[in-house]
Amino acid sequence: MAIGVAGLTSLTSNSSNQQPQQAKASPETVQEYQEILKNDPNNLSALLPVYDHYLEIGQPAQALPLLERIVAQKPEDIELLFNLADLYELTGQNQKAETTYDTILSKRPQEVTAMVKKGILRGEEGDTQTAQSLFQQAEQIAQTKEAKAKIKEIATQTLQAPSVPKTQ
């Protein structure tokens, strides 16, 4: 992913809907939650700490199916959708990440961060026309000069980088 996207989120975030921080689960507690999930695979109280645990120990591929089940239960939670898109990107599933950004944009058409992140993905795939359009839309919607400048910087980096279409 392009440099500077993390800074974009703080500049453009319209959401004060942050997830509460979970207490770190001990390995024993994680095992207990995994036992609960064997009997009740969609138990949200068990899914969240096990998902967090896998992220903490650097196993995003293990965390991904858990987050997919969490999002299935909370499809309107934009922050969870962003987390899901990020995990898809981290695990090389860019098409699913892009689809998730489309879902976010269908719920919040003015979501600048989703536009920019989708623009980055389109640019990486060599679709510079769509990427440019997304960056322009995001820049027009952005509410501060700083956000507009950051979007312009990301657009320049993305559109000037040699694109290498990835096969999945």
Order of alpha helices (4+ residues) and beta strands (2+ residues): alpha-alpha-alpha-alpha-alpha-alpha-alpha-alpha-alpha
